[in-house]
Structure formats: C-alpha cells, structure tokens
Amino acid sequence: MPQEPQSTQPKALTGVVERIIFLNEENHYTIAEFRPDGGDGAARPEPVTIVGALPGVECGETLHLTGEWTRHSQHGAQFKVLAFKSELPASVYGIRKYLGSGLVPGIGRVYANKIVDAFGTDTFRVLSEESAKLRTVEGIGRKRAAAIKEAWEGKRTERELYIFLQTYGVSPSQCVKLVKQYGAQAKAVLTAEPYRVAREIEGIGFRTADRIAINLGFANDAPPRLDAGILFAMESLQEEGHTAFGEQRLRDYAAELLETSAALVSARIEALVASRQLARHYPPSQGTPLPGSGLVQLPVNDRAERKIAEVVSRLTRVESGLPPIKLDAAMQWAEARAGFAFHELQSSAVRSALQSKVSILTGGPGTGKTSTLRALVSILKAKGVRIHLAAPTGRAAQRLSETTGGYASTIHRLLKYDPAGGFTSNESHPLATDFLVVDEASMLDTRLASALLQAVPSRAHLLLVGDTDQLPSVGAGNVLQDMITASRAPVTRLSVIFRQTGHSGIVTTAHAINSGDASPPFVARDLAALRPASDLAFLAADSAEDCVAKVIALCTEHIPRSHPGFDPIADVQVMAPMHKGLAGVANLNLQLQAALNGSARGIKTQAGELRPGDKVIQLRNNYEKNLFNGDIGTVLSADAQSGGISAEFDGERHAFGRGEMGDLALAYAISIHKSQGSEYPVVIVPLLKAHFMMLQRNLLYTAITRGRRKVFIVGEPAAYSMAVRNSESKQRITHLREKLAAALPG
C-alpha cells in the first residue's frame, strides 16, 4: 500500500470501488478497497483503503473523491472521504461487478452475468429505456423484468436525490438521514421548508439547515429563518443545562447567532410565544411586565417542570398510606439489627422519610447514606410496605440493591418504557408502591424526573437521595438542588465521615476537594514509589505522552502485580475529563485496547475495531434490548462475515447487527460525565493542565468518588489544584423553584 502524502490539505482521488469491507446500514459509514486510476495510460496503482459516509455506493462504481489522508494506528494509511461524486461504470467488467453486487433485487451474480453478456456496455441504457428487452434473457420473465425495472428506477431516483442534496452542501451522512425520513419527497421538503429538517431530524441542526436554505436563496431576515434560529438557540442553551433563559439574553444571543437586529428577533420571540412554540413567565411580584424581563422556555421543559411541582403538591396534600410505625421502637430495632448506634443525623433522616410524604437525604462519600438507607428499607420490609428502589443507571441500581438488601431497578425499567407510547407507568397508571426511594438523584434531569414523579401514587412516600456536590445531570435541569431549595421537603445533610473511621484516602480527599483544599495528596514520581496500602495515589506525569504511558503501565504492570485480585479490564475504569487529545477518551481506548486485548481479532466499525474481550459502552437507550446509555458490557464474539457481534451486559447476552455498531464504543476509558451513578473497584483519572476547559471542582470530586477500593490520579499536580480552585461551575437557569413556590403556598 502506498504511503499517504505528507500534506494535510484535502486531496482528490478518482478510481473504482473494488470491495466494500464494512458498511453501517444506519449512517452508510463505509470502509472500502478502492483502486485509483493510473492516469495517462500508466499502470493502475495498488488499492487503497477509503473510509467515510458513502450512501448508495456499490462495487464497480467510479468515484471522484475529495478528502484527506489519515493514518490508523493499526490499519495504516486511509483516505478519509469528505465529499464524493459517483459515475456508473462504463466498462463491461465494472457493469458486471456493479450489477452482481446485489444492489438491485432480482439481479444476483448469475443474472448479472447473463444481462451483461446480452447487452454489454449498453446494459444501463436498456435497464432505463428498453427494459422490455430483459425478457429476451434466459430465465427472466414478465414479472421478474418488471421487478428489475422498478428496483432500477428506485435506485436511480435515490442516486439523483443524493446528487441534488450534495449540490447544496449536504454531507453524505446527512443525505442518508434525509432520504430515510422523507424518501422521494426529500427534495421537495428541502426546497420548500429547509428549516423543517432541523426540527425533525436528529443530527441535522440549525446551522446545516441554514446553510442549505441560504444556498437555496432564502433571505437572511425571513421569518422561518429567524424562528428556526431562536428555537435552535433555546436548544443550544438546553444542552448547557438550562431549562429556561432570560428573554433579553436570549434576544441578544439569537441576534448574534443570526447576524441580524435585536428588534427583529424580539418580534419573532413574540410570535413564537403567541403560537405557543415558546412559553414565557414573568416574576410574580412584578406589576406591569417590563419588555424583555421574562423567562423563556421550550414548552416541553415548561410542562415537565409544571408536572414536578404538581406532583410534589399532590403528595404533600394526601395522607400517608403507610401502616402505623412507632418511630422510637423502629429505630431501636434497626440499630440492634445493624449492630451499632446511628448518628443523630442518620436517625433524623429515617424519621423524616417515615413521617414526611416527600423527603431528601444528601451527603458526601463515607457519611452513612448506605447505613441510613439499609435501616429504612429494613423497617419498611418488616412492616410489609411495598417499597420500590430505583436509580438512573444500571450500576447505581445494582449497588443500591446490594447495599440495602432490596430489589432495585433503573428508572426506565421501573417505569416500563414502551417505544410506541412512552412510559407505561404514569399519572394514569401509577406504580403499585407505598414507598419510592430514588438514589443518585443528582443525575435526574427535568424530563426524567417529571416522568418518574408522575408515576408516584398519591398515598406513597418519596425519598430522594443524592450528593449535590457531584456533577449535575447530563440532561437539562437542576432538579435535586431546586427541590432542596424550594420544595419545603425536610432535608437531612449527612456530614460526619464514618467510612474506615475517617482514614479512607478516597473519602478524606473528596471532602478536602469540597472544602477547597487545593493541595494534592502524596505525589509519587514513578510506579515504584506508590504506596500499595493507600486507597488513593497521585502518580506524577510530565506530559500527555508520559500520562498515557503511566496509565497503561498501571493497567498492565502495577495493578496485576500489586493488586492481583483486580482484573485490569473488568475491575479497572479509566475516566478522563475530555474526549480529544493524547490523554483523551478516544486515544486512551485505542492504546488500552492494544495493551490489554491486542491479540484478538474483531470487526471494523466507524470508531475502530471491536474484538472479543473488549469492554464496551452503550451510547443510546435501546428499549428493545433493555440497554441504556452508559451501560457497560463485554464483547463475547465477533462475526466478520455478518459484521455483527454479541456482547454481555449485566449477565445478559445481546446480539448487535451491522446497523447497530454505532450504538457501541470501547469503554476501557470513558468520560467522567459518563461515570455518574456508577462505582468501580479501581478508578484511574488522567489529569493534565491541557484539560483546563473541563477542570472544575465538581468534576474532580465526581471522578474520585467513583472509586470503591482504589483511585489513581495520573498527571500534573498543578492541574489538580486548578480543578479544586475552580468552584464556579455554571449556574443552571430553571423555572422549577418558582413553580414549586407557586404550587406550595404558605
């Protein structure tokens, strides 16, 4: 294979697709063997590997490619396709290869050979203009000829549509989504309503739709453009965690985004409020509202917050359905069962949960949340109370079950999600429970919290348990903090450290971080200086390369030698602040895969290669498989012929077809955000000043508190201090507190 050119500028290649190695049928990401033209009668060069979204491309086609050369760590030089144009093959060899690839139903390799033998280079003209001649080919009757003609026309329409879409700046992968959504109507939809695609198709946002619309001649100040831009601005702010935003700030933000006047944006905000595409709220104490003084929300967030407030109000108004419980006797019984006396804060938390319909328990690691919950669950089970335990993630639910002795499930499983119609358990069909405990409640975003609370029966109790010092939910909202501030529910804050009588390095370091102590723990300069007895260690690294090397050395040398009870793949979780960079999630996964599972052979995917034995993470909710975003499993087998794999998640085996490969990614390393709600026996945290954009106190605190037995921080002590000093995590703007205050008068 030739060496790739050294220049990083986009290059052009023309040649023929020889073989398709991998195809993701969902997004048409393709890995193919491509033979460039020799040019000027020269001998044809050796095939090269091309990668990228190539919708509709088949073997035998001539492609004109624009892209850039890259080098894969294992597969060498590859040409990454950024754009392409295709031509139907002109040679008999190419036509035979093209038709024989199976792209046209009814034409396999045998019939392809017969048709090309009959018509030669005239084959495509016959298919398009004189399809009746197909019946002269042996074995092709009237029905088969009609089916071939119909399939050929469909394929030709699809190709013409791709050409039209790419003319207006639509990428190949976006073409796939448009055609999948609108079919033959894609051209008409795009021409008449280009901003509609931003609302209806995931992965095609306002910026893409705007570029298409401007190419089509839409005016800069056209109302459809301004409306789409304002809604896009709201969705962008939602991705930053906000469920509401100040109208004046929204106006200025959208005006800058759209490069238009604030006055035009204000007028369109009014129109969107009038058409109920935006909800607006004014401060309750304000008399005549001042222009631009309101908070603006997307209706879906407004409805979700209203439901949360309504449910909290409903629960506090209706009498408890619990049987009579003598609190003093129950606490004495629970202490005898536990074998130790509870701290007064723990007793207060149990009493509040039993006496109040809605209560909140919060506290850092080692402060006794687990003992408190175990005591509460024991009392309720002894009284025959129907109790449900839930958490946002599978690992958190498993841990909750193990520590309390009760059965716990994820919130999605508890509510029984039906892809056809949302959650089966809801306000009309509430859960059959008397008491609901929700752990890791800091992870609850507004929409999930709304769905969960609506399913709580009026006579049931609700206890939210969480650590407000952790990262907030990935989705929009700040539910736990807003509930603590405005729900008037009793809140117990556990603050006394109990774990290992205060000697746990993980616990003491976590609390030091929260108190603003920026001094890193004992720093070892190399692996030999690490203290095996300590459950938290800081291993210094001088650079990103040194950091990666030491992370790998921990996994392959130090942990197997010093802590042989830990499996370097199953029990060790590397968690990085960022995805990109040498010490980012993507590169760490490739390096750790090579170091820990390099001899296995698997199948190529868009993200790399998945091999038997690999640790993988599920990237989206898949309700049919009962798998959810963030679930971690292990690849059991890979079938190169079918392009699929089987993997085990929590003891259950699942098959993934070629079109589902985009749902999985390597999980030797994951982002700290993805770790929320989970605990791991051993955690390794790369921490460099290069991560400065993400270095915040709550990020570091979350990372360290994910470790159950051992935590290794690998990197620069200065980066640790930077993170601890940066306590100014972005404040999330919501309207939930105001709604709670209005729903709970007095």
C-alpha positions in Angstrom: 0.0 0.0 0.0 1.5 3.4 -0.9 2.5 5.9 1.8 0.0 8.7 2.3 1.1 12.2 1.2 2.5 14.3 4.0 0.4 17.4 3.2 -2.7 17.8 5.4 -4.6 19.7 2.7 -7.6 17.9 1.1 -6.7 15.7 -1.8 -8.7 14.3 -4.7 -8.8 10.7 -5.9 -10.6 9.1 -8.8 -10.9 5.4 -9.2 -13.1 2.3 -8.8 -14.6 0.7 -5.8 -13.2 -2.8 -5.7 -14.6 -4.2 -2.5 -16.8 -3.0 0.4 -15.1 -4.2 3.6 -17.6 -2.7 6.1 -20.9 -0.9 5.8 -23.0 0.6 8.6 -26.5 0.5 7.2 -27.8 3.2 9.6 -25.5 6.0 8.6 -23.8 4.4 5.5 -20.3 4.8 7.0 -18.2 2.6 4.7 -14.8 1.1 4.7 -13.9 0.1 1.1 -11.0 -1.1 -1.0 -10.5 1.5 -3.8 -8.3 1.3 -6.8 -7.2 4.8 -8.0 -6.8 5.5 -11.8 -3.3 5.4 -13.0 -3.8 8.3 -15.4 -2.2 8.8 -18.8 -2.2 5.1 -19.5 0.0 4.3 -16.6 -0.3 1.0 -14.7 -3.1 1.1 -12.2 -1.8 1.7 -8.6 -2.3 -0.7 -5.8 -5.7 -0.5 -4.0 -6.0 1.9 -1.0 -8.5 2.0 1.9 -11.1 4.7 1.9 -13.4 5.5 4.8 -16.4 7.8 5.2 -20.2 8.1 4.6 -20.8 6.8 1.0 -24.5 6.3 0.6 -25.7 4.3 -2.4 -22.2 3.4 -3.5 -21.6 -0.1 -4.9 -18.8 -2.2 -6.1 -17.7 -1.3 -9.6 -18.7 2.4 -9.4 -16.2 5.1 -10.4 -15.9 7.7 -7.7 -14.4 11.2 -7.6 -13.3 11.6 -4.0 -12.3 14.7 -2.1 -10.7 14.2 1.4 -7.6 13.8 3.3 -5.1 11.1 4.2 -5.0 9.8 7.7 -3.1 7.0 9.5 -4.9 4.5 11.6 -2.8 3.1 14.5 -3.3 -0.5 13.3 -4.5 -0.4 9.7 -2.1 2.2 8.3 -2.9 4.8 5.6 -6.5 5.5 4.9 -8.2 8.1 2.7 -11.0 9.9 4.7 -13.7 10.9 2.3 -15.2 14.3 2.9 -17.2 14.5 -0.4 -17.7 12.4 -3.5 -19.3 12.2 -6.9 -20.1 8.8 -8.5 -20.4 7.6 -12.0 -22.0 4.4 -13.2 -19.3 2.1 -14.5 -18.6 2.2 -18.2 -16.7 -1.0 -18.8 -18.2 -4.4 -19.1 -16.1 -5.5 -16.1 -17.4 -2.6 -14.0 -21.0 -3.1 -15.0 -20.8 -6.8 -14.3 -19.3 -6.1 -10.8 -21.9 -3.4 -10.1 -25.0 -5.4 -11.0 -23.6 -8.5 -9.4 -23.2 -6.8 -6.0 -26.9 -7.4 -5.2 -27.9 -3.8 -5.2 -30.9 -4.4 -7.4 -33.4 -7.0 -6.1 -33.9 -9.7 -8.7 -30.4 -9.4 -10.1 -27.8 -11.7 -8.4 -24.4 -12.6 -9.8 -25.9 -15.2 -12.2 -28.5 -12.9 -13.8 -26.0 -10.0 -13.8 -23.6 -12.1 -15.9 -26.5 -13.1 -18.3 -27.7 -9.5 -18.7 -24.2 -8.1 -19.3 -23.4 -10.9 -21.7 -26.5 -9.9 -23.6 -26.2 -6.1 -23.7 -22.6 -5.3 -22.8 -21.8 -1.7 -22.3 -25.4 -0.9 -23.4 -26.8 -2.5 -20.2 -27.7 0.6 -18.2 -29.5 2.2 -21.2 -31.5 -1.0 -21.7 -32.5 -1.0 -18.0 -33.6 2.6 -18.1 -35.1 2.9 -21.6 -35.9 -0.5 -23.0 -36.5 -2.8 -20.1 -38.8 -5.0 -22.1 -35.6 -6.4 -23.8 -34.8 -8.0 -20.5 -37.3 -10.7 -21.3 -35.0 -11.9 -24.1 -32.5 -13.0 -21.4 -32.9 -16.7 -20.4 -34.8 -17.0 -17.1 -36.2 -13.5 -17.0 -40.0 -13.5 -17.5 -42.5 -10.6 -17.4 -42.8 -10.4 -13.6 -39.0 -10.6 -13.0 -38.4 -8.0 -15.7 -41.0 -5.6 -14.1 -39.4 -6.1 -10.7 -35.9 -5.4 -12.0 -37.2 -2.3 -13.8 -38.9 -1.0 -10.6 -35.9 -1.6 -8.5 -33.6 0.0 -11.0 -35.8 3.2 -11.2 -35.8 3.4 -7.4 -32.1 3.1 -7.3 -31.7 5.8 -10.0 -34.1 8.2 -8.1 -32.1 7.7 -5.0 -28.8 8.4 -6.7 -30.2 11.6 -8.3 -31.5 12.7 -5.0 -28.1 12.3 -3.4 -26.5 14.3 -6.2 -29.1 17.1 -5.7 -28.6 17.2 -1.9 -24.8 17.3 -2.1 -25.0 20.2 -4.6 -26.5 22.3 -1.7 -23.8 21.4 0.8 -25.5 18.4 2.4 -22.9 15.8 3.6 -23.3 12.2 2.6 -24.3 11.1 6.1 -26.9 13.8 6.2 -28.2 12.7 2.9 -28.9 9.3 4.4 -30.9 10.8 7.2 -33.0 13.0 4.8 -33.8 10.1 2.5 -34.6 7.8 5.4 -37.0 10.4 6.8 -38.7 11.8 3.7 -38.0 9.3 0.9 -38.7 10.6 -2.5 -40.1 13.8 -1.0 -36.8 14.9 0.5 -36.0 17.2 -2.4 -39.5 18.9 -2.2 -39.2 19.3 1.6 -35.7 20.7 1.4 -36.7 23.2 -1.3 -39.9 24.5 0.4 -39.1 24.1 4.1 -35.4 23.7 4.7 -35.6 24.7 8.4 -38.1 21.9 9.0 -35.3 19.3 8.8 -33.6 20.9 11.8 -36.7 20.2 13.9 -37.4 16.8 12.7 -34.1 15.0 12.0 -31.6 14.2 14.7 -28.1 15.2 13.8 -29.1 17.9 11.3 -29.2 21.1 13.3 -30.0 24.7 12.5 -26.5 25.5 11.1 -26.8 22.8 8.4 -30.4 23.7 7.6 -29.4 27.4 7.5 -26.5 26.7 5.1 -28.9 24.8 2.8 -31.6 27.5 3.0 -29.1 30.3 2.1 -27.8 28.2 -0.8 -31.4 27.9 -2.0 -31.9 31.6 -1.8 -33.8 32.2 1.5 -33.5 35.8 2.8 -31.4 36.4 5.9 -34.3 38.0 7.8 -37.0 35.6 6.6 -39.4 34.7 9.5 -38.8 31.0 9.0 -35.1 31.5 9.4 -35.4 33.8 12.5 -37.9 31.4 14.1 -35.7 28.4 13.5 -32.6 30.3 14.8 -34.4 31.3 18.0 -35.5 27.7 18.7 -32.0 26.5 17.9 -30.6 29.0 20.4 -33.0 27.6 23.0 -32.0 24.1 22.3 -28.3 25.1 22.5 -28.9 26.6 25.9 -30.7 23.5 26.9 -27.6 21.5 26.1 -25.7 23.7 28.6 -28.2 22.5 31.2 -30.7 25.4 31.2 -34.4 24.7 31.1 -35.2 28.5 30.9 -33.4 31.6 29.8 -33.9 35.4 30.2 -35.8 36.8 27.3 -33.4 39.7 26.9 -30.3 37.5 27.0 -32.0 35.1 24.5 -32.7 38.0 22.2 -29.0 39.1 22.2 -27.7 35.6 21.9 -30.0 34.8 18.9 -29.3 38.1 17.2 -25.6 37.4 17.3 -26.1 33.9 16.1 -28.3 35.0 13.2 -26.3 38.2 12.4 -29.5 40.2 12.5 -31.0 43.0 14.6 -32.3 42.5 18.1 -35.6 44.2 17.1 -36.3 41.6 14.5 -35.5 38.8 17.0 -37.8 40.4 19.7 -40.7 40.5 17.2 -40.2 36.8 16.3 -40.0 35.8 20.0 -43.4 37.5 20.5 -44.7 35.5 17.5 -43.3 32.2 18.9 -44.9 32.9 22.3 -48.2 33.7 20.6 -48.1 30.4 18.7 -47.1 28.5 21.9 -43.8 27.4 20.4 -42.2 29.2 23.4 -43.5 29.6 27.0 -42.8 32.9 28.8 -43.0 33.6 32.6 -42.7 36.9 34.4 -41.6 37.4 38.0 -44.7 37.0 40.3 -44.0 40.3 42.2 -43.8 42.3 39.0 -46.8 44.5 38.2 -46.9 45.5 34.6 -44.3 43.3 32.9 -41.3 45.1 31.5 -40.3 44.3 27.9 -37.7 41.6 27.9 -38.0 40.8 31.6 -39.5 37.4 31.3 -38.0 33.9 31.4 -38.5 31.9 28.2 -38.8 28.1 28.0 -39.3 25.4 25.4 -42.8 24.1 26.0 -41.5 20.6 26.8 -39.4 21.9 29.7 -42.3 24.1 30.9 -44.6 21.1 31.0 -42.1 18.9 32.7 -41.4 21.4 35.5 -45.2 22.0 36.0 -45.7 18.3 36.5 -42.9 18.0 39.0 -44.4 20.9 41.0 -48.0 19.4 40.7 -46.8 16.0 42.0 -44.9 17.4 45.0 -48.0 19.4 45.9 -50.3 16.4 45.4 -48.1 14.2 47.6 -47.9 16.7 50.4 -51.7 17.2 50.5 -52.7 13.5 50.6 -52.4 11.4 53.8 -49.7 8.7 54.0 -50.6 5.1 53.1 -48.0 3.6 55.4 -49.2 1.4 58.3 -48.7 2.9 61.9 -45.0 2.8 62.8 -43.7 3.5 66.4 -40.6 5.5 65.4 -38.6 5.1 68.6 -39.1 1.3 68.7 -38.4 1.0 65.0 -35.1 2.9 65.4 -34.1 0.7 68.3 -34.9 -2.4 66.3 -32.9 -1.1 63.3 -29.9 -0.3 65.5 -30.0 -3.8 67.0 -30.2 -5.3 63.6 -27.3 -3.1 62.3 -25.1 -3.8 65.4 -24.3 -0.2 66.1 -26.0 3.1 67.2 -26.9 5.5 64.5 -25.7 9.1 64.5 -28.4 11.6 65.2 -28.4 12.8 61.6 -28.9 9.2 60.4 -31.8 8.7 62.8 -33.3 12.1 61.7 -33.1 11.0 58.1 -35.0 7.8 58.7 -37.6 9.6 60.8 -38.1 12.3 58.2 -38.6 9.6 55.5 -41.2 7.8 57.5 -43.1 10.9 58.7 -43.0 13.1 55.5 -44.5 12.2 52.2 -41.6 13.9 50.4 -38.1 14.0 51.9 -34.5 14.4 50.8 -31.2 12.8 52.0 -27.9 14.2 50.9 -24.2 13.8 51.8 -20.8 13.0 50.6 -19.0 9.6 50.5 -18.5 7.8 53.8 -21.1 9.8 55.6 -23.5 7.0 56.2 -26.1 7.2 53.4 -25.8 3.5 52.9 -26.4 2.6 56.5 -29.3 5.0 56.7 -31.0 3.5 53.6 -30.4 0.0 54.8 -32.1 0.8 58.1 -35.1 2.5 56.4 -35.6 -0.4 54.0 -35.4 -3.0 56.8 -38.1 -1.1 58.8 -40.4 -0.8 55.8 -39.9 -4.5 54.8 -40.6 -5.6 58.4 -43.9 -3.7 58.2 -44.9 -5.3 54.9 -44.7 -2.0 53.0 -44.5 -2.2 49.2 -41.1 -0.5 48.6 -39.5 0.3 45.3 -35.8 1.3 44.9 -34.6 3.0 41.7 -31.6 4.8 40.3 -30.8 6.4 36.9 -28.2 3.8 35.8 -27.9 0.1 35.9 -24.7 0.1 38.0 -26.2 2.5 40.6 -29.3 0.3 40.8 -27.2 -2.8 41.3 -25.2 -1.1 44.1 -28.4 0.2 45.7 -29.8 -3.4 45.7 -26.6 -4.9 47.2 -26.3 -2.3 50.0 -30.0 -2.2 51.1 -30.9 -5.9 50.6 -33.9 -4.8 48.5 -34.6 -5.1 44.8 -33.6 -2.0 42.8 -34.0 -1.2 39.1 -33.2 1.6 36.7 -35.8 4.3 36.4 -36.5 3.3 32.8 -37.1 -0.3 33.7 -39.2 0.7 36.7 -41.5 2.8 34.5 -41.5 0.2 31.7 -40.7 2.2 28.7 -42.8 1.4 25.6 -41.1 2.7 22.4 -44.6 3.2 20.8 -46.0 5.3 23.6 -43.6 6.4 26.3 -43.6 5.1 29.8 -46.3 2.5 30.7 -46.3 3.7 34.4 -47.5 7.2 34.5 -50.1 9.5 36.2 -53.0 7.5 34.8 -51.3 4.2 35.6 -49.2 4.8 38.8 -46.7 2.4 40.3 -48.0 -0.2 42.7 -45.9 1.1 45.6 -46.2 2.6 49.0 -42.6 4.0 49.2 -40.2 5.0 46.4 -36.5 5.6 47.1 -34.5 7.2 44.3 -30.7 7.1 44.7 -28.2 9.2 42.7 -31.0 11.8 42.4 -28.4 14.5 41.3 -28.5 12.7 38.0 -32.2 13.4 37.4 -32.8 15.8 34.6 -36.1 17.6 34.4 -37.8 15.4 31.9 -36.9 12.1 33.6 -37.8 13.5 37.0 -41.1 14.6 35.7 -41.9 11.2 34.2 -40.9 9.4 37.4 -42.8 11.7 39.8 -46.0 11.4 37.8 -46.0 7.7 38.4 -45.8 8.0 42.2 -49.3 7.2 43.8 -50.8 10.0 45.9 -50.6 8.0 49.2 -47.0 6.9 48.7 -43.8 8.4 50.1 -40.9 9.7 48.0 -37.3 9.8 49.2 -34.7 11.4 47.0 -31.1 10.5 47.8 -28.1 12.3 46.2 -24.9 14.2 46.5 -25.3 17.8 45.5 -21.5 18.3 45.2 -21.3 15.9 42.2 -21.7 16.9 38.6 -25.3 17.9 37.7 -27.4 15.8 35.4 -26.3 15.4 31.8 -29.7 16.5 30.7 -31.2 19.9 31.3 -32.3 21.0 34.8 -31.1 21.1 38.4 -33.9 19.1 40.0 -32.3 17.9 43.2 -30.9 21.3 44.1 -34.2 23.1 43.2 -36.1 20.6 45.3 -33.9 21.2 48.3 -34.3 25.0 47.8 -38.0 25.3 47.1 -40.0 22.1 47.8 -40.2 22.7 51.6 -39.5 18.9 52.0 -37.3 18.1 55.0 -33.7 17.8 54.0 -31.1 15.8 56.0 -27.5 16.6 55.2 -25.1 13.9 56.5 -21.7 15.5 57.2 -19.8 13.1 59.6 -17.4 10.8 58.0 -17.7 7.2 59.1 -16.1 5.1 56.4 -12.9 3.3 57.7 -13.2 5.6 60.8 -12.1 8.6 58.7 -8.9 7.0 57.3 -10.0 6.4 53.8 -7.9 8.4 51.4 -10.7 8.5 48.9 -13.2 9.9 51.4 -10.8 12.4 53.0 -9.5 13.6 49.7 -13.1 14.0 48.3 -14.1 16.1 51.4 -10.8 18.1 51.1 -11.7 18.9 47.5 -15.1 20.2 48.5 -13.7 22.3 51.3 -11.4 24.0 48.7 -8.1 22.4 49.8 -6.1 22.6 46.5 -3.1 20.7 47.9 -2.8 17.4 46.0 -2.4 14.2 48.1 1.0 12.5 48.3 2.6 12.6 44.8 4.7 9.6 43.6 7.1 10.3 40.8 7.1 6.7 39.5 5.3 3.4 39.9 7.9 2.1 42.4 7.1 5.0 44.8 3.4 4.2 45.0 2.1 3.2 48.4 0.1 -0.1 48.0 -1.7 0.3 51.3 -3.2 3.6 50.4 -6.6 3.6 48.6 -5.8 6.9 46.8 -2.5 7.7 45.0 -1.2 10.5 42.8 1.2 9.5 40.1 3.0 12.4 38.5 3.3 12.7 34.7 5.4 15.3 32.9 3.4 15.3 29.6 0.4 13.8 27.9 2.6 11.1 26.4 4.0 10.3 29.9 0.5 10.3 31.3 -0.8 7.8 28.7 2.3 5.6 29.3 1.8 5.5 33.0 -1.9 4.8 32.7 -1.1 1.8 30.6 1.7 0.7 33.0 -0.8 0.9 35.9 -3.2 -1.4 34.0 -0.6 -3.9 32.6 2.1 -3.9 35.3 1.4 -2.3 38.7 -2.2 -3.4 39.3 -1.8 -7.1 38.3 1.5 -7.2 40.3 0.5 -5.3 43.4 -3.2 -6.0 43.5 -3.7 -9.4 41.8 -7.4 -9.6 42.9 -8.3 -6.9 40.4 -9.0 -7.7 36.7 -7.3 -5.0 34.6 -10.3 -4.9 32.2 -13.3 -5.8 34.3 -12.4 -4.0 37.5 -10.4 -1.0 36.4 -12.1 2.0 34.8 -10.1 4.9 33.3 -12.1 8.1 33.4 -10.8 11.2 31.5 -12.1 14.8 31.6 -12.1 15.2 27.8 -12.7 13.0 24.7 -10.0 14.5 22.4 -6.2 14.8 22.8 -3.5 12.3 23.6 -4.8 11.8 27.1 -8.5 11.9 26.0 -11.0 9.1 26.0 -10.6 8.2 22.3 -6.9 7.7 22.2 -6.8 6.1 25.6 -9.2 3.5 24.4 -7.1 2.6 21.4 -3.9 2.4 23.5 -5.5 0.4 26.3 -7.2 -2.0 23.8 -3.8 -2.6 22.1 -2.2 -3.2 25.5 -4.9 -5.3 27.1 -6.6 -7.1 24.2 -4.2 -6.7 21.3 -4.0 -10.3 20.1 -7.8 -10.7 19.4 -9.3 -10.0 16.0 -12.7 -8.5 15.6 -14.7 -6.4 13.1 -14.1 -2.9 11.9 -16.5 -0.2 12.9 -16.8 3.6 12.5 -15.0 4.1 15.8 -12.3 1.4 15.3 -12.3 -2.3 15.8 -14.4 -4.3 18.3 -12.8 -7.5 19.4 -13.9 -10.4 21.7 -12.9 -9.5 25.2 -13.2 -5.7 24.7 -15.0 -3.6 27.3 -17.8 -1.6 25.5 -20.3 1.1 26.5 -23.8 1.5 25.1 -24.2 5.0 23.7 -28.0 5.3 23.4 -31.1 4.0 25.1 -32.3 0.8 23.3 -35.6 -0.2 24.9 -36.0 -3.3 22.8 -32.7 -4.7 24.2 -33.3 -3.1 27.7 -30.0 -1.4 27.4 -29.4 2.2 28.3 -26.9 5.0 27.6 -23.9 4.4 29.8 -24.4 0.6 30.3 -21.0 -1.2 30.2 -20.5 -4.7 28.8 -18.0 -7.1 27.3 -17.8 -8.4 23.7 -18.2 -12.1 23.6 -17.8 -12.8 19.9 -17.4 -11.0 16.5 -18.6 -12.3 13.2 -16.5 -10.8 10.4 -18.9 -12.2 7.7 -22.1 -10.7 9.1 -20.4 -7.6 10.6 -22.2 -8.2 13.9 -21.1 -9.0 17.5 -22.5 -10.5 20.7 -21.9 -8.8 24.0 -22.8 -9.4 27.6 -24.3 -6.7 29.8 -25.1 -7.5 33.4 -25.2 -11.2 32.7 -27.5 -10.9 29.7 -26.2 -11.7 26.2 -27.3 -9.4 23.3 -26.7 -9.6 19.6 -25.8 -6.4 17.7 -26.2 -6.4 13.9 -24.1 -4.4 11.5 -26.5 -1.4 11.6 -26.2 -1.3 15.4 -22.5 -0.9 15.6 -22.8 2.8 16.1 -24.5 2.2 19.4 -21.3 0.8 20.9 -17.9 2.2 21.7 -14.8 1.0 23.5 -15.0 1.6 27.3 -11.5 0.9 28.6 -11.7 4.7 29.1 -14.9 6.8 29.5 -15.7 10.4 30.2 -16.2 11.4 33.9 -19.7 12.6 32.9 -20.5 9.0 31.7 -19.4 7.6 35.1 -22.1 9.4 37.0 -24.1 7.0 39.1 -21.6 4.2 38.9 -18.8 2.9 41.1 -15.9 0.8 40.1 -13.4 -1.2 42.2 -10.4 0.7 40.7 -10.5 4.1 39.1 -7.7 5.8 37.1 -8.1 9.6 36.4 -5.7 11.2 33.9 -5.5 14.9 34.9 -3.5 17.4 32.9 -3.4 21.2 32.5 -4.3 20.6 28.9 -7.8 19.6 30.2 -8.2 23.2 31.6 -11.5 23.7 29.8 -13.1 20.9 31.8 -11.2 21.3 35.1 -13.8 22.0 37.8 -14.1 21.1 41.5 -17.3 19.0 41.0 -15.7 17.2 38.0 -12.7 16.1 40.1 -14.9 15.3 43.1 -17.2 13.1 41.0 -14.2 11.2 39.5 -12.6 10.4 42.8 -15.9 9.3 44.5 -16.5 6.8 41.7 -13.7 4.6 43.1 -14.7 2.0 45.6 -11.4 0.4 46.5 -8.6 2.3 44.7 -8.2 5.6 42.9 -5.1 6.6 40.9 -4.7 10.2 39.7 -2.2 10.4 36.9 -0.9 13.7 35.7 0.2 17.2 36.9 -0.3 18.3 40.5 -0.9 21.8 39.1 -4.0 20.5 37.2 -5.4 19.1 40.4 -5.0 22.5 42.1 -6.6 24.2 39.1 -9.6 22.0 39.3 -10.1 22.4 43.1 -9.8 26.2 42.8 -12.4 26.4 40.0 -15.6 26.0 42.0 -17.6 28.3 39.7 -19.5 25.6 37.9 -22.0 27.2 35.5 -25.3 28.1 37.3 -28.2 26.4 35.6 -31.2 28.6 34.9 -34.6 26.9 35.5 -38.1 27.9 36.4 -38.8 24.9 38.7 -38.2 26.7 42.0 -40.8 29.4 41.0 -43.3 26.6 40.0 -42.7 24.8 43.3 -43.2 28.0 45.3 -46.5 28.7 43.5 -47.7 25.1 43.9 -46.9 25.0 47.7 -48.3 28.2 49.2 -47.9 29.1 52.8 
